[in-house]
Amino acid sequence: MVQATSSRILFPDQLSKPTSVAFDTEALTSDGGVVLLGALDQGVGLTKSVLSHFVDERDPARVLHSTHDLIRQRVYGLALGYKDCNDSARIAGDGAVKAAIGRGLADPDLASSSTLCRFENAVSARDVVKASRALQQWLLSTLARRFKKARLVTVDLDSTADPTHGQQELTFYDGHYDTYCYKPLVVSLSFDDDPEEYVVAVRLRPGKSKDDRTVIPYLRRLIHELRRTFKKARVRVRGDSGFGKSPRFLQALDDLPVEYVLGYQTLTSLKELARQWGDQAQALHAQGLVGEETQAFGDLAWQPKKGSWPGERRIVAKAEVTESFAREPRLNLRFVVSNGMARFGPRGLYEVYRQRGDSENRIKELKQLDVDRTSCHRFCANAFRVLLATLAFVLIQELRWRLRRTSLRRAQVATLRERLFKMAARVEESVRRFVLHCPVTFPWACEWYQAAFAVGAVPG
């Protein structure tokens, strides 16, 4: 255990009475809520589902920390807000974390930063790929039980920039983001009218990756699994203009086939064709209307002049006059491309596309779990870190689903961390059990009880 100084400090005059502070008490924790994560993980078998895909080549006689313990230490640490190996090592002697992983207070502390670092860098690309597929299979099995009557499965694709600041492998300069970076791909699923999006994969990609790089073969495998798992459901794919401008990607979606609605680039030729709807939006703005009241939508069948498409596709145009402080009103034109979806009018189809905006919230939550903490030199080690952050997010996502009838049903990662995990406690251990003594004044005690019962606790 890391030993803090026991020196006492004194505030002699600043407060109403002289106040002294000393770090001299054993078996206290500020992360008492980690037992929720441990109980949930053991109940659903999440980290164990990917464990068999990591080859441990260490001498069993010399192993103090099993692969499963190392994975759980890092995953629980990310959920608690400890960003990397150095931070995870800070909680190696924490009684609550040891209890969540299955060690007693008198047992050896959890892994040090050097042990965790060696573990991350020993993982091979094959290990990461197999473990990622196992995680996806676990998720699809879980979601199949939850949404067995689904009629529509929507696949949302999004890429984001992960800026890098060192000598990481396969990081390159990107002019759009004006930084050296990786470009992770985030894939999430939603079902019918359920408001939640479930992240099923986060794939780290080199900095020069186009949005459709490596996506087509992955999407073929995913849609095959979705059709096998959800036999009665339609599959719809949504993505931004980075995917829509790729003729190869559009052709792959036509061949699958699936419904799709993707953002499309704002070309001069399309602006000319959409002029009538731009004029309509400006006329509405001239009448004093603002916001959605100035929007005009139009439909057209279009094919690029260079013939990169085999035929015409449906394009929906949205024209809107936008205003901002101290600036002149500006006409904003947006386009989406689809393979028909004739049951939707222009406004309805654009609304289907606009709903993909919630995937940005999933990226924000993943970053709250430090999915972008890719500071290892090896690309494979960074991909493994991304997988660990994804595991942490899936675990929290599972907890949030179990809290769907409480006030925390839409709480994001940072809120759940504050209200459920960051809880002071004194940890005691007897022959038969652990006991966590928590503050009577803990402000989220009611919500914590709800979460505990949701993961399988009973009154005791």
C-alpha positions, 0 to 999 in steps of 0.5 A: 500500500502507498504510505501517505505522510502522517505529518499533522498540519494545523489551521490555527486562526483561519476557521472558527476553531483551530483545525488539524488534519492528518492522513493517519487512518487505515482502511478508508476509501473515497471510492466506496461505490466501486463495489457496484461495478464489481457486483455488476461485472461479476453478475453479467460476466462482462470482463470475463467474456473477453478474458479467454482471448488474452494469451498469458505467456508468464510463468504461472509460478511467478504470477501474482496478478492474474490477467483478469485482475489486471483487466478489472483494475484498469476497467474499474479505475477508468470508471472511477476517473483514474486515467492511466497506469500511473493513476490506477496504481494509486488505488492498488491498496484501496480496500474497496477496490480490492474487495470489488476485485476479490482480494482481502485487506490483508492480501497483497496490493493490486498491480503497480504501474510498471506491471500494468504498463508491461501488460498493456504492451504485451498484448498483440493485435490478434488479442485485441481483435478477438477480444473486441469481437467477443465484447461485441458478441456479448453485447449483441446477446444481451441486446437480443434478450432486451429487444427480442421484438425489435422491428428496426435496428439503427447503426450509427457510425461516427469518427472523431479526432484523438489528438496525440502529443508524442511519438505514437505509432501511426499518428499523422497530421490531419489538416481538418483538425489541425493536429496530429491525431488518431481517428477512432471509429465509434459504432452504436446501435439503437432499437425502435423508439428506445432513446438509448444508443448502445456502443458496440465497438470503438476501433482505433485507426491511424491518423490518415484514415478516411472515414470509410477506411476499414468500415466496409468489411466490419459493417458487413460482419456486423449487419450479418450478425444483426440479421442473424440475431434480430430476424424480423428487424430492418437495419438502417445505417446513419453517418455524417458526410465523411461516409456519404461522400465515398462512392465505394461506401454507398455502393457497399450499402446498396449491395448489403442491402440496408436502409441508409441516410448519410450526410452529403457534401455541399457541392456547387451543383447541388446548391444550384438545384436547391436554390428554390428552397433557399429562396423559400427559407429567406422569404420565411425569414423576411416575414420575421420567422426564426429557427425551425420556422424558416426551414424549407425542405426539398427532394431531388434525384441526382447523380454526380457528373463524373459518373462515380455513382452507377445511377441517380440517388435520392438527395434531400436538401434542407435550407435554413436562415441562421442568425448569430450575435453581431452577424448578418443572417446567413443561408445554411444549406445541408444535404443528405443522401439515401437509397429511397426510404420513400415512406418519408417525405423530405422533412421526415427523412432529414429528421431521421438523419438529425437524430444521429446527433445523439451519437456525439453524446456517446463520444463525449461520455467515452472521453469522460472515460479517457478513451483518448488517453492513447499515450503509449508508443505502440499502436497496438497498446493504444488500441488495447487502451481504447478497448479497456475504456470501451469495456468501462463504458459498456459496464456503466451503460449496463448499470444505466439500463438497470436504473432506467426507472430512476432519476439516473436513467439518462445520467451521463458517466460524470454524473454516475461517477459523482453520485454512485462511485465517489463515496467515502467509506471505512472498509472492514473485513471479517472472516465471512464478509466485507463491511463498508461504513459510509457517511450518514450525510452522503447526499446520494444515498437514496440513488445508491440504494437503488443502484445496489438493488438493481445489481443484485443486492438484498437488504442485509 
